[in-house]
Amino acid sequence: MQYPSLVLASGSEIRARLLAQAGLCFEKRAVQLDEADARDHLLSDGASPADLAAALARLKACHPALAGERLVLGADQVLDCEGRVYSKPETPQDACAHLHRLSGRVHHLYSAAVASRRGVPVWQHVGHVRMTMHDLSSDFIAGYVRRNWDSIRHAVGCYKLEEEGVRLFSRIDGDYFSILGLPLIEFLTWLRSQGEIAT
């Protein structure tokens, strides 16, 4: 059986790597979307972090530029800590400030994936992971950001668990792939249920 003809509506290297390592054939096509404006609008309307992640993933999956015959996968991740939603850092100083606020606390990652055909959603899942961070010293945070800035600048939590970021945590409750930004097991299971892939 052939793998599905899939479009990944994202410029994310890690999401593309996860799909490729799972043996899926796909085309990566990042869409033009003002995520900050959409995020602000949804939050002002009272969207929960999980709903926010799902809505942003849906906007990507259902983007008019990708509305063809192929299956389109959109994904987004939202970090919530004590009622505050965090965005990707713009500068190393932002990253340090974010990590100071997350230090010693529990935060929640919501990783949403939406699949669509012809611009219509056909599947959705939001993964939830509870992350407990160590108390981090100012010196450690400064050094960590300095060593890893090029890698973590595109990460909503200012860390990558598959890299040195794993040292930041004392406990993690949830799915590893959702931490990386894609609920991969659930997506593959859905593809299998649709007869799109064989196992």
Phi and psi in degrees as a GROMACS rama.xvg file:
@    title "Ramachandran Plot"
@    xaxis  label "Phi"
@    yaxis  label "Psi"
@TYPE xy
-76.9654  146.905  GLN-2
-69.3939  156.697  TYR-3
-68.1645  151.443  PRO-4
-82.9299  108.401  SER-5
-125.035  141.38  LEU-6
-113.558  127.314  VAL-7
-95.4257  112.256  LEU-8
-84.4811  65.317  ALA-9
-163.554  149.235  SER-10
-96.7911  6.739  GLY-11
-68.3463  122.93  SER-12
-68.8365  -38.5552  GLU-13
-68.7369  -39.1627  ILE-14
-64.5543  -41.0818  ARG-15
-63.108  -40.1777  ALA-16
-65.3994  -40.7731  ARG-17
-61.827  -44.2659  LEU-18
-65.0924  -41.9009  LEU-19
-65.2058  -42.2323  ALA-20
-66.6209  -24.2961  GLN-21
-82.4384  -1.22346  ALA-22
85.7584  18.3452  GLY-23
-90.491  142.117  LEU-24
-94.8608  129.207  CYS-25
-157.27  164.207  PHE-26
-114.387  133.624  GLU-27
-94.4094  121.831  LYS-28
-137.887  100.745  ARG-29
-69.8345  137.803  ALA-30
-102.369  153.187  VAL-31
-82.4181  112.944  GLN-32
-147.298  130.043  LEU-33
-82.0718  85.1226  ASP-34
-64.9365  -37.7848  GLU-35
-62.8664  -42.8759  ALA-36
-66.5393  -44.2959  ASP-37
-62.8904  -41.289  ALA-38
-61.9328  -46.3223  ARG-39
-62.5402  -41.4853  ASP-40
-64.3088  -44.9178  HIS-41
-66.1642  -40.6563  LEU-42
-65.8399  -38.026  LEU-43
-66.4759  -23.9835  SER-44
-85.545  0.64772  ASP-45
88.754  19.9195  GLY-46
-63.9497  137.824  ALA-47
-73.0675  163.541  SER-48
-56.4419  -41.0078  PRO-49
-65.3178  -43.3306  ALA-50
-65.939  -35.7849  ASP-51
-63.126  -47.7734  LEU-52
-59.4251  -44.1284  ALA-53
-64.749  -41.2213  ALA-54
-65.5877  -41.6736  ALA-55
-67.291  -39.4273  LEU-56
-64.0707  -38.2958  ALA-57
-66.9414  -38.4916  ARG-58
-60.1804  -37.5082  LEU-59
-72.4562  -47.3029  LYS-60
-63.5598  -32.8029  ALA-61
-102.759  16.4951  CYS-62
-60.4741  133.429  HIS-63
-55.5063  -30.7131  PRO-64
-67.4152  -17.1924  ALA-65
-112.036  6.77746  LEU-66
-79.4254  77.6652  ALA-67
-122.339  -153.778  GLY-68
-79.669  -23.0521  GLU-69
-78.595  157.065  ARG-70
-72.4748  133.211  LEU-71
-115.875  132.693  VAL-72
-113.005  120.781  LEU-73
-111.866  148.897  GLY-74
-146.603  151.414  ALA-75
-155.466  157.681  ASP-76
-132.305  137.528  GLN-77
-126.598  135.91  VAL-78
-109.944  129.514  LEU-79
-123.963  129.212  ASP-80
-131.984  111.162  CYS-81
53.0183  42.0048  GLU-82
88.4515  -1.05651  GLY-83
-106.346  129.834  ARG-84
-94.3467  130.645  VAL-85
-104.136  145.781  TYR-86
-108.805  172.6  SER-87
-64.7421  143.99  LYS-88
-71.2168  144.128  PRO-89
-92.3777  -26.6035  GLU-90
-139.126  164.407  THR-91
-58.4911  -32.7609  PRO-92
-64.9896  -39.508  GLN-93
-60.0237  -44.7055  ASP-94
-61.1637  -43.3568  ALA-95
-62.0867  -42.8033  CYS-96
-63.8285  -41.6222  ALA-97
-60.8101  -47.1381  HIS-98
-66.5839  -33.5572  LEU-99
-61.9273  -39.2341  HIS-100
-73.8946  -29.9337  ARG-101
-83.946  -21.5981  LEU-102
-56.2202  128.979  SER-103
74.1091  8.09991  GLY-104
-120.054  168.172  ARG-105
-97.249  132.366  VAL-106
-128.407  167.033  HIS-107
-123.372  131.014  HIS-108
-104.613  132.401  LEU-109
-117.907  112.496  TYR-110
-110.469  112.628  SER-111
-105.499  145.323  ALA-112
-134.936  137.149  ALA-113
-132.004  131.329  VAL-114
-108.166  140.419  ALA-115
-137.043  156.724  SER-116
-130.667  132.249  ARG-117
54.4652  33.6981  ARG-118
80.5819  8.51084  GLY-119
-116.193  125.979  VAL-120
-62.0516  135.325  PRO-121
-121.57  -10.8453  VAL-122
-160.189  146.3  TRP-123
-151.58  143.269  GLN-124
-149.619  140.082  HIS-125
-121.43  113.973  VAL-126
-86.2759  144.884  GLY-127
-125.458  128.558  HIS-128
-128.669  133.944  VAL-129
-101.382  120.177  ARG-130
-115.385  124.127  MET-131
-109.007  118.296  THR-132
-98.246  141.966  MET-133
-60.9118  159.885  HIS-134
-69.8959  122.677  ASP-135
-110.844  136.143  LEU-136
-76.6155  157.46  SER-137
-60.4166  -38.822  SER-138
-65.3713  -41.9118  ASP-139
-64.1539  -45.2959  PHE-140
-59.4766  -45.229  ILE-141
-61.8516  -43.8877  ALA-142
-67.5653  -41.088  GLY-143
-60.598  -47.5835  TYR-144
-64.7798  -40.9152  VAL-145
-61.9793  -42.6764  ARG-146
-71.4011  -30.0625  ARG-147
-118.285  6.80129  ASN-148
-53.3469  -46.0234  TRP-149
-60.1129  -28.8636  ASP-150
-87.0034  -40.4602  SER-151
-90.653  -4.73843  ILE-152
-63.9315  -21.5489  ARG-153
-102.747  10.8342  HIS-154
-104.52  127.722  ALA-155
-61.5213  -29.2042  VAL-156
-98.0493  4.12653  GLY-157
63.2757  31.9264  CYS-158
-155.21  157.695  TYR-159
-127.166  119.439  LYS-160
-65.8792  -27.6764  LEU-161
-78.0475  -1.65915  GLU-162
-123.276  -148.459  GLU-163
-62.9395  -18.6465  GLU-164
-57.4674  -21.2714  GLY-165
-61.0943  -24.716  VAL-166
-72.4104  -12.4053  ARG-167
-78.544  -12.8514  LEU-168
-115.087  141.85  PHE-169
-99.0496  -22.6116  SER-170
-158.065  142.544  ARG-171
-136.264  127.43  ILE-172
-120.394  104.59  ASP-173
146.694  -172.165  GLY-174
-84.4067  131.49  ASP-175
-59.6522  -44.3049  TYR-176
-65.7464  -33.0222  PHE-177
-65.5597  -33.2545  SER-178
-63.3528  -37.2232  ILE-179
-75.2341  -11.0708  LEU-180
112.441  8.2008  GLY-181
-151.744  119.14  LEU-182
-73.2008  77.6931  PRO-183
-66.8272  -43.2092  LEU-184
-59.6468  -44.5701  ILE-185
-65.476  -38.8156  GLU-186
-66.2284  -45.0703  PHE-187
-64.4926  -38.4156  LEU-188
-63.3256  -40.6119  THR-189
-65.394  -43.3816  TRP-190
-58.8342  -40.6688  LEU-191
-64.2596  -40.6766  ARG-192
-65.9477  -23.6892  SER-193
-90.4496  0.4409  GLN-194
76.0634  15.5678  GLY-195
-80.667  -30.2141  GLU-196
-133.381  154.801  ILE-197
-105.691  146.624  ALA-198
